[in-house]
Amino acid sequence: MKLKEIRESKRLSQRDLCRIVGVSQPFLCDLEHGRRNATLDTWQKIADALEVPITELLEKAG
């Protein structure tokens, strides 16, 4: 699944995930659409917030 699909499956809005992770909503939107990349630390925070292994996110991002 892609980041957006995982986030939606967890019933988290972009706003909620941004608040948990500490990133801006435009940044997350760009990340979900593949227009930006994130640091490993940010990916880990997203993975923790979504309760998925970081590898699941990185496989989809690459």
Secondary structure, 3 states (H helix, E strand, C coil): CCHHHHHHHCCCCHHHHHHHHCCCHHHHHHHHCCCCCCCHHHHHHHHHHHCCCHHHHHHHHC
